Amino acid sequence: MMSAVFDGGSVATVQPQQLSSNSIGFQQFFVVWIVLSISSSVAVDRNNFKTCSQSSFCKRQRNVKPGNSPYRALLNSLELTEKNIKVQLINEVNKVPLLLEIYGLEGNMTRIKINELNPLKPRYEVPDVLIQDPPTLPLAVTGRDDNSIELALSQTDHRLIITSKPFRLDIMAGNELVLSVNSRGLLVFEHLRPRKDTFSDKISSTVGSMWDRIKSLFSSESKPENSESETEKPEDGNSEQLDAAEKVDEAEPEKNEKDEDIENGMWEETFKTHRDSKPNGPTSISLDFSLPGFENVYGIPEHAENLKLKTTDNGDPYRLYNLDVFQYELYNPMALYGAVPLMLAHNTQRTLGIFWLNSAETWVDISSNTAGKTVFGKMLDYVQGSKEAPQTDVRWISESGIIDVFILLGPKPTDVFHQYASLTGTQALPPLFTIGYHQCRWNYNDQEDVHNVDAGLDDHDIPCDVIWLDIEHTDGKRYFTWDPNKFPKPQDMLQELEAKKRKMVTIVDPHIKVDSGYKIYNEIRSRDLYTKNKDGNDYEGWCWPGNAGYPDFTNPEMRSLWAKMFAYDQYEGSRENLYTWNDMNEPSVFNGPEVTMHKDVVHNGGWENRDVHNLYGYYVQMATAEGQVLRSGGKERPFVLTRAFFAGSQRYGAVWTGDNAAEWDHLKISIPMCLSLGLAGISFCGADVGGFFKTPSTELLIRWYQMGAYHPFFRAHAHLDTPRREPWLFGEENTKLIRSVVRERYALLPFWYTLFYNAYRTGVPVMRPLWVEFPTDVTTFAVDNEFMLGNALLVHPVAEEGSRGVTAYLPGTGEVWYDVRSFQKYIAPQQLYIPVTMSSIPVFQRGGTIIPRKNRVRRSSSCMINDPYTLYVALSSQNTADGELYEDDGHSFNFQTKKEYIHRKFTFINNILTSSNADNSSHFTTKAWLEKVVVMGAQKPSKVHIQIKDGSISEVEYEFDAATSILTLRKPAVNIAADWTILLR
């Protein structure tokens, strides 16, 4: 759902504070104001959101230009422990000491942490995101000279070289330089310091600084060159790394340092009418990474951007700061609703990842370079002959916290996925119903409307699993309630849906209406669990209910209380088939800076929102998911859709791309947006089918259904000001087209569910870029108008208005591809022109794969549980194929706790198709059986037999189409969970 923005007095005729939040006048004013604001807006108002130059810490950091780093590693301070190695760093300008910690991690990863050695107070370190303390491997010093130390990172051939002066780190694989840290000298660590307010303080600081430097000059003459000491003391002054933003202007001694610091945004900052008090002063951090040999980087969602990230030299860096951005622009580095600080780099030789674990506002600069320009000294030995190789330089800048970065060394794409999953967890295995079709609108008006939509789906034979209710279902935007006039009997409504094996999702946002008569508001307040403003009072802002409090979800006690609110005896009217949608959880604050919470808002433990901001939505979804699990006694899997997210959100549910628009470009951008999320661990992604804002043409709507049916999360949604657009409202011919593609989605549910199981088990994304499957094919590296589902299906949706044909790239030298409808065979690689009509969805099955389907489509996924399977066997050029099938009860945790599931492995080789158990520890009973096998690229057999586990053999009826080389085996009639072998004679 979209935002509305109050910006300090922009509502000139009626100020919000003049109206009671409980008054009818207020409610009418608020709703009318929002509708008028939305109706008059056509695109994002950039003035509501900061650029780097308007964000003081980003501006200060970006003013630091590449050059020799002022930091030196004190090699004599090296301390080797069982878990890590510790080395002190010193800034030779201000003498502030830092502590560098390096960890070798299991799975070919390296962790680098940098913090102040002696901070005035603790700096924020992100909790609750890592699923465990990452297992470490012992490090060993394998070499040393006057200016460097060499470490063996693990049992692999990776080494890390620490260079003392200027400080840098280099990671080697054999004799290949893989990655360099601080090679451009952009490490900046703004240390905590007391505030300096007076001219006399400045003079004292300057004199003290001069005296310290004089002493250091004399002491250095009598001290051996290598006798570094951790006792070098920092200045008391305010100078930082030598950069334009923080130099003290010695030519203007009469200027008050307080004024200068305010001007630089170090101790306070104003954006539009909003003041940020910055009680801790400047705390930002920055570090650069150089990637020799890499030209292609991906990830760092969420941005409405191409899959391959662009260089940012001539514009703003990519921003990671969870915001409610109204009608967001495309192909723009602006921040959106969520933030995952993970970047992947890929070339034909290797894939690696950089995971920057920081929840503060973050900017990421990307530059193109050549390898030789950032290499000097002994490192030149490792790049001889490749000095002109392409290189990508990346710089991370965060407002607060510490430097805590994980280097994922791959080397294969799947290795990087496994490595990241070992840190933050895998995509939760969703309940089966959630990968069906979802019907949503802001808003279905009342119970009768819900009944009619439900009936309309059946009347037009369109499968659907879930009907959604937006904010208007509540009693005055009080979440966990129902409008007593529009939804007087919610349990009856839910029971009616349950009778058809359908579910409902209601919206529960994290802003709580300030109302002394509202139970939820009172309970949170009585426990003092709201976030606080800088003065210690409950923080309040404006959102859908009017004046609202914002629970402090960083507090485990608040999350526990929230989870309990989903209990059936607490959430009145709820039932087992009711699930949850968390929107506006960036959090959205209509009258806040950048439509979000003030940075000096205080959370649990005294941490500012500045430190934890990007975690807020993550914690909301976490608490909601835990509530759904708790209400079932720990037995049932949850389903929670969230708009805001962070690293690790994949463990708690699904994400969608927010408030898109009914435009062709928004249709196109949904592919790279979801691909980027998948690369960052969040597989369960989709975009609002049809576009949330504006009204789609019939052609656009149909094309969006065709694309959405091949995205992991498949939901139609629309703004309340748009005409109704249920699938049957556009004429019978168009209804038929939509029906066809929704039914195609349901036929493929076994394939989808198996992909989600593998994502849960391995961390490999469900929807993936072509280069993941074809890592040496450079043509795939920038492709983002088509994608792979698993390793088996290539999808190239039609995304151009009036299109009569598309050109799809079929990758893989010598690979075979089959059109899934005509079964026509193609040999790769090739750019294939495909004529299209309105019914066309170019989809190809890869030779060498086997896909399970259920072709008897019913009204919902639960109605199809015992229906028979069809296997589609696409033979490779070697006449082989393999695939798998996962099945469980579709809703409980029994697959984890009791190993109740089926995991079958299908193999075709030497004209024999075999089904075997892929996991002998599992067990599950199903009535589903094998109805048909379709073999593409086959030769005509003389006979077909099936042999089951007891050794009995029977003949199988078959048909062969010589024109298409399709062999169809009918009614093998074996249980899908059984061991069997089909022999083609």
LOBATOR-545809 format. One record per residue (C-alpha): x, y, z; residue in one letter. Coordinates in steps of 0.5 Angstrom, whole numbers, plus 500, padded with zeros to 3 digits. Layout:
REM residues N
XYZA ...
REM end
This chain:
REM residues 985
500500500M 502507498M 505513503S 502519504A 507525506V 506531511F 512535511D 512540516G 506545514G 505543507S 498542509V 496549510A 489550511T 488545517V 494543521Q 493536524P 494538531Q 488542531Q 484535530L 483530535S 485523533S 478520535N 474525532S 470524526I 472531523G 479528524F 478521520Q 474525514Q 480530514F 485525514F 482520509V 480526504V 487529504W 491522503I 486521497V 487528494L 494527495S 495521492I 490523486S 494529484S 501525484S 504522478V 511520481A 516520487V 517527490D 525526490R 525532494N 522528500N 528523500F 535525501K 541525496T 548523498C 550531498S 544532503Q 546526507S 552529511S 556523513F 555520506C 558527503K 563527508R 565520506Q 565521499R 569527500N 575523502V 578521495K 582515493P 590515496G 594513501N 591511507S 593514513P 592508517Y 598503519R 597496522A 601495528L 604488526L 608487533N 601488536S 599481533L 595476537E 593470534L 588466538T 584459536E 578463533K 582469530N 587474529I 587481532K 592487530V 591494532Q 591499527L 593507528I 590513524N 597517523E 593523523V 589523529N 592517533K 586514534V 587506535P 582501532L 582494533L 582489527L 580482527E 580477522I 576470522Y 577464518G 570461517L 568454515E 566454508G 571458505N 569465508M 573470511T 570475516R 573482518I 571486523K 574493525I 572497531N 575502536E 580499541L 577504546N 571507544P 567512549L 561507549K 559501545P 558501538R 552498535Y 553491533E 548487529V 544482533P 539476531D 541476524V 546471524L 543464525I 549462529Q 556464531D 560462525P 564456526P 571458525T 578455523L 585456526P 589461522L 596460521A 602465520V 606463514T 610469512G 612475515R 617481513D 618488515D 611491512N 607485512S 604478515I 601472511E 596468513L 593461511A 586462511L 583455511S 585448509Q 584451502T 589455498D 587461500H 592466503R 591473506L 596478506I 596484511I 600490509T 602495515S 603501511K 599504508P 594499511F 591494506R 589487506L 589482500D 586475499I 589470494M 587464491A 594460490G 598466486N 591469484E 589476487L 582475489V 580481493L 583487496S 581491502V 583498503N 587498497S 584505495R 585508502G 578509503L 578506510L 575512515V 572510522F 569516525E 571515532H 566517538L 568523541R 566529546P 563535543R 567541543K 563547543D 568553544T 574557541F 578555547S 577548546D 579548539K 586552541I 587547547S 586541542S 590544537T 596546541V 595539544G 595536537S 602540535M 605537542W 603530541D 606530534R 613534536I 614528541K 612523536S 618526532L 623525537F 621519540S 621516533S 628517532E 630513538S 625507537K 627502532P 622502525E 618496527N 617497534S 610499534E 606500540S 599499542E 600505547T 600511542E 595515544K 589519540P 589526540E 583529544D 582534538G 576533533N 581532527S 579525523E 582523516Q 585528512L 579530508D 575536506A 569535510A 573535517E 579539516K 580545521V 581551518D 587554521E 586560517A 579562521E 581561528P 575566530E 570561527K 567557533N 568549532E 561548534K 558552528D 563548523E 561541526D 554543525I 555546518E 558539516N 552535520G 557532525M 553534531W 546536528E 543536521E 536538518T 533536512F 527540510K 523542517T 526536521H 532536526R 536530527D 540532534S 546527533K 547526541P 553521539N 556526534G 559523527P 560516527T 560514520S 565508517I 567507510S 571501507L 573500500D 574493496F 577492489S 575486485L 581485480P 578481474G 571483475F 566487471E 559485473N 556486480V 549484483Y 545484489G 544490494I 537490494P 532493494E 532498488H 528499482A 534497477E 537493472N 540486475L 547488473K 549494478L 551500474K 557505476T 556511481T 561515479D 557520476N 551520480G 549518487D 551511490P 546506491Y 542507498R 540502503L 535505508Y 528502508N 523507506L 516508504D 517511497V 511513494F 511511486Q 518510486Y 522511480E 525506475L 533505474Y 535509480N 539508486P 534511491M 533507497A 526503497L 523499502Y 528494504G 535493504A 540487504V 547489504P 550483500L 553484493M 555478489L 561479483A 562474478H 566473472N 568466468T 572464473Q 569465480R 563468484T 564471490L 560475495G 561481500I 556481506F 556488510W 553487516L 550493518N 543496519S 544503519A 543508513E 548505508T 551508501W 554503496V 559506491D 561502485I 567504480S 570501474S 578501474N 584497472T 587492476A 594495476G 592502479K 591499486T 596494486V 603496489F 609493493G 610486493K 603485490M 605487484L 608480483D 601477483Y 598481477V 604481472Q 601480465G 594482468S 595490470K 590492465E 585487467A 578490468P 577491476Q 571493480T 572498486D 566498491V 566502497R 561501503W 559507507I 555507513S 552512518E 554508525S 556501528G 562498526I 565494520I 563487520D 564484513V 564477511F 568475504I 564469501L 570466497L 565461492G 568460488P 562457484K 555461484P 552455488T 558456493D 556463495V 549461496F 551456501H 556460504Q 551466505Y 545461507A 550458513S 550465516L 543468515T 539462514G 535459508T 528461505Q 523458510A 519452506L 512456505P 506452506P 503449499L 497454499F 502460499T 505459492I 498458489G 494464486Y 492470491H 487475490Q 488482493C 485489493R 485495497W 480494499N 474488498Y 468492501N 465487506D 463480507Q 458480501E 464483497D 469477499V 463472498H 462474491N 469474489V 470467492D 464465488A 466469482G 473465482L 469458482D 464461477D 470462472H 474456473D 480460476I 484457481P 485461487C 488459494D 488466498V 483472498I 486478502W 483484506L 487491506D 486496512I 479498511E 477491514H 479494521T 475498526D 478505524G 485502522K 486499529R 489492527Y 487486530F 480488529T 474488524W 469493522D 463491526P 459494520N 462491514K 465485517F 460483523P 462475522K 469474520P 469467523Q 463465518D 467468512M 473464514L 469458515Q 466459508E 473460505L 475454509E 470449506A 473451499K 480449502K 482457501R 485462506K 485469508M 490474509V 489480513T 493486514I 497488520V 501494520D 506496526P 503503527H 498503533I 493508533K 493512539V 487511543D 485510550S 479505548G 484501544Y 486494548K 492494543I 495501544Y 494500552N 497494553E 503496549I 503503553R 502499560S 509495559R 513501556D 514498550L 513504545Y 520507541T 522513545K 523520542N 530524544K 526527550D 524520553G 517520551N 513515547D 515517540Y 508518536E 507519528G 502520523W 500514519C 493511517W 490511523P 492518524G 496519530N 500513532A 505509537G 511505534Y 512499538P 519498539D 520491536F 528491537T 526489544N 525482545P 519483550E 515487545M 516481540R 514476545S 508481546L 506482539W 507474537A 501473543K 497478540M 495473534F 493467539A 485465537Y 483468543D 486475543Q 485476535Y 478476535E 475473529G 481469527S 481462525R 487457523E 486459515N 487467517L 494469515Y 498476515T 501482511W 506486514N 506493510D 508500512M 514497516N 520501514E 517504518P 512509515S 511515518V 507520514F 510526518N 517524519G 523525515P 523522509E 517519511V 520515516T 522515523M 527520526H 534518527K 534520534D 528516536V 531511542V 530504542H 531498547N 538499550G 539506548G 540505541W 538510536E 534509530N 540511526R 543504529D 538499528V 533503522H 534497517N 532492522L 525494524Y 521491519G 525485519Y 523484527Y 516486525V 516480520Q 520476525M 515477531A 509476526T 511469524A 513467531E 506469533G 503464527Q 507459530V 505460537L 498460536R 498453533S 502450539G 509450534G 506445529K 504450523E 508453518R 507461518P 505465512F 507473513V 508478507L 513484509T 514490505R 521492509A 526487510F 533486511F 538480511A 535474514G 528476512S 528470508Q 527465514R 520469516Y 516469509G 515473503A 517480500V 513483494W 516489490T 512494493G 507500490D 508499483N 504502477A 500499471A 506501466E 510496462W 516499465D 514496471H 512490469L 519489466K 523491472I 519486476S 524481473I 531484475P 528486482M 526479484C 532476481L 536481485S 532479492L 533471490G 541473489L 541476496A 537470499G 530472499I 527467494S 519468495F 518474491C 513477487G 510484484A 503486484D 500483478V 497489474G 500494478G 498497484F 497504482F 493506475K 489502471T 492497466P 490496459S 487489458T 493487454E 498489460L 494486465L 494479461I 501480460R 502481467W 498475469Y 503471464Q 509474468M 506473475G 505466474A 512465473Y 514469479H 515465486P 510470489F 503470485F 498476487R 494481484A 493487487H 490494486A 489501489H 482503491L 482508486D 482504480T 477500477P 475493479R 480488476R 478481478E 480476472P 473475469W 471483468L 475483461F 470479457G 470472456E 476471451E 481475456N 478471462T 480465458K 487467457L 488469464I 484462466R 489459462S 496462465V 493461472V 491454471R 498453468E 501455475R 497450479Y 499445474A 506446476L 505447483L 509440484P 515443481F 515450485W 514446491Y 520442490T 524448488L 522452494F 524445498Y 531446495N 532453497A 530451504Y 535446504R 541449500T 540457499G 540456492V 534461489P 528459486V 528464481M 535465478R 539469473P 541465467L 549466469W 548462475V 546456471E 551458465F 557461469P 562461463T 557464458D 558472458V 552473454T 548471460T 552476465F 547482464A 541478461V 535481466D 529480461N 529472462E 530468468F 531461470M 526457475L 531452478G 535449473N 530446468A 525452466L 527458462L 522464462V 522470457H 515473458P 512478453V 513485456A 513490450E 506493448E 503490442G 509485441S 508480435R 515477437G 521476442V 528474442T 530469447A 537467448Y 538460449L 544459453P 549453454G 554450448T 551444445G 545444450E 538442448V 532446449W 524444448Y 518449447D 514447453V 508447449R 510445442S 515441444F 519443439Q 527442440K 532448439Y 540447440I 544452444A 547457444P 542462440Q 538468439Q 531465438L 526470435Y 519467437I 513470434P 507471439V 500472440T 496474446M 496467449S 504466448S 508465454I 515463451P 518458456V 523452455F 525446458Q 532445459R 534438456G 537433461G 531435466T 525432469I 519436471I 513433475P 506436474R 499435476K 495436470N 488436474R 487443476V 482444481R 480450485R 485451490S 492447492S 489443497S 484440493C 489437489M 494434494I 492426492N 491428485D 496424480P 503426477Y 505427470T 513427469L 516431463Y 522428461V 527433457A 532429454L 539432453S 544431447S 546425451Q 539422451N 540423459T 535427464A 534427471D 530431476G 526430483E 520431487L 519433494Y 512432497E 510433504D 503435508D 504442505G 502446512H 506443518S 513442521F 512435521N 517435515F 522438520Q 520434526T 518428524K 522427517K 515426514E 516427507Y 517424500I 524426496H 524422490R 530422485K 528421477F 534419473T 533417465F 539414462I 540408457N 533408455N 531407463I 527411467L 528410475T 525413481S 529412487S 529415494N 533421495A 533421502D 532414506N 531417513S 524420510S 517417510H 511419508F 504416505T 501419499T 495417495K 498420489A 500416483W 504417477L 499418471E 503419465K 510420463V 512425457V 519424454V 521429449M 527428444G 525420444A 526415439Q 520410438K 521404442P 518397441S 515396448K 515399454V 515395461H 515398468I 518394474Q 516395481I 520394487K 518387488D 520385482G 514384478S 514387471I 508389467S 507393460E 505400459V 501403454E 504408450Y 504413444E 509416439F 509422435D 514422430A 513429428A 515432434T 519426437S 514425443I 513419447L 507419452T 507413457L 500412459R 498410466K 504407469P 499406475A 505406481V 505410487N 509416486I 513415493A 514408490A 521405487D 520403480W 523402473T 521404466I 524400461L 524402453L 526397449R 
REM end
